[in-house]
Amino acid sequence: MASGWDSDIKRFFVKIMNSVAFGLMWMLATATAGLYFELGYTNGKPLAYTIIFYICATGSLALLIFYLYRTWRKD
């Protein structure tokens, strides 16, 4: 082994980095859509936009949790 890393440790760190990266990416995307594009609250626009935003945010969070569960379950 040229790099000096155990393959199990390397795989574990990759899982950690992927989990953190996908979690941060989800949070940044949701915060950007909710605050910057003003989809998280109603300010003179139809309520349907806000409802659709929260449904999409909840659905994508469920997919993220499912992905993390599958990632950490295997081995």
N, C-alpha and C positions, 0 to 999 in steps of 0.2 A: 504494500500500500504506500504509494509515493507521497500522498499529501499528509499522512499521519492522522487522518480522521477515521474513526470507526463508522461503518456504513449505517448502523442503527442511530448513532448520534446525529449524523448528517441528515438522515430522513426525519428525525425528530425536530431538528432546527428548521428544516424546510416546512414542516407542518406548522410550526409556531409562526414563522414569517408569513406564510400564506394566510393563516387565520387573522393575524394582525392587519395585513394588507387589505384583505377583503372586507374586514370589519370597518376599517378606516375609510375605504372607498365607499362603502354603503352609507356611512355617516356623513361624509362630505357631499355625496350626491343628494341625499335627502335634505340636508341643511341648505344646500345651494338652491334646490328646487323650492323648498318651503319658505326660505327667507328672501333670497335674492330675486326670485321670480314671483314672490308673493303668493304662492299656492297654498301655504299653510294657514292662511287666515283670509277672511273675506273683507275686502276693502272696496266696496262698490262693484264687485264682479259677481257673477252667478255663483250660487252655493254649490252647484254641480262640480265646478273645477276643484274646489276644496275637498269635496267628498271623494272624487276620483283620485286626487293626490294621496289622501290618507289610505284609500283602498290599495293603491299601488305601493305605497310605502310599507304597509302591513304585509302585503303579499311578497314583496321583495325581501323583507325581514324574515318571513317564514322560509323562503328559499335559501337565504343565507344560513339560517339555523340548521336546515336540513343538510346543506353542504358541509357545514362544520361537524355535524353529527356523523355523517358518513366518513369524513376525513379522519376523525379521531377514533372512530369505531374499528376501522380495519386494522389489521396486523395479526 
